[in-house]
């Protein structure tokens, strides 16, 4: 994660003395570099508008290629994830093209601007000489590389000066030092402008137009059905786009989780808003989302199961823990298989087409709504009544000893109620949010129950496969297989114990969530 503050200044304005910003802090000697960077984007600057930058730069140590993903800003500080890759300057690395696919969506990625920078570097370090913050003073000359960039409204040439202060160590002391340095620079006349990437500043207004998936506008009590549909669906599409690169990188299980949540919420919202949506359009989109959900769901289920078993293994007697290694190895191999399927899915033309559909929907939500329904007041839709009635009816039929499958069905219906209530929350406020929170409690409790069911089923299968899986039988002794099988039995008992506890807690959780006081707003 790159954390930096950006300021602008006129040519000739001197950098103030930065010694003594904090006790013992010293400024190292200046070094001068000359950088040459070629930036890549689509013809309509989809990456820049989304907040991503892709470049090949020479003139400094390290890999030449870098992709910076959209980040967050706080005052003059910009925090972004950076992925660096080595490779020939004549060819954009396939790894980086894959990571920007969610923004490009099939459009060619071409060179759009060349930035030549005269850079002066100062390190601000602690008593040991270790740099905590690096200051770079850049004078940038930019030239547009393509007619496409120029036709987008970009200037043919641009020149500007920019100061960057980047954390070399992400610590409380380093962040305090960075804030102190920014304050001193501002006092000397440097301007804390919005922290734009250099190429965005160079490309001008064309690169500052809204991204293809923009944050939805606020929805109030006077919203129409079209506006409510657009806001609800745009939130999930924005989340899916934001998490796509992390899903591809595979280093953060939370990216997979949030991507799956976005897909689930989209599917649920299409069901919730079914009465006002164009049915043929919605059916085709649901089919594509179901296909995508299957691929991402398999990886996410593996992540959940891996974390669950790791935690439970850590709670076993110390002498029993090593025996679980073959079980986790089996699970890791299954996840790799599922991840290969997921990556194949998100690298397909069908996924690109799905993204285009989702982007078009966020830009023109009225096109998804049935003729004549878009102007209907959203407050009159009563979106939660139908899913609530389905949930209440299904929960009422559970009886005293419900099956695992029946409880799972209730969980799915509770999730639909939750998402429907959250879609209505901008109109109905706190009552809708309280109801959604109660449905989330039901969803979480029964989700834990389902996780235990899945874990027991997998453990039974894994224990049997220890004696038949070729990889396992070739590497494990009979004693090791026996120990792993016994460990699987211990873990199965853990799942059954948890399921029993959840079933005991279920009646009270349902009584609280089904209280009539929570539904007076419907």
Order of alpha helices (4+ residues) and beta strands (2+ residues): beta-beta-beta-alpha-beta-beta-beta-beta-beta-alpha-alpha-beta-beta-alpha-beta-alpha-alpha-alpha-alpha-alpha-alpha-alpha-alpha-alpha-alpha-alpha-alpha-alpha
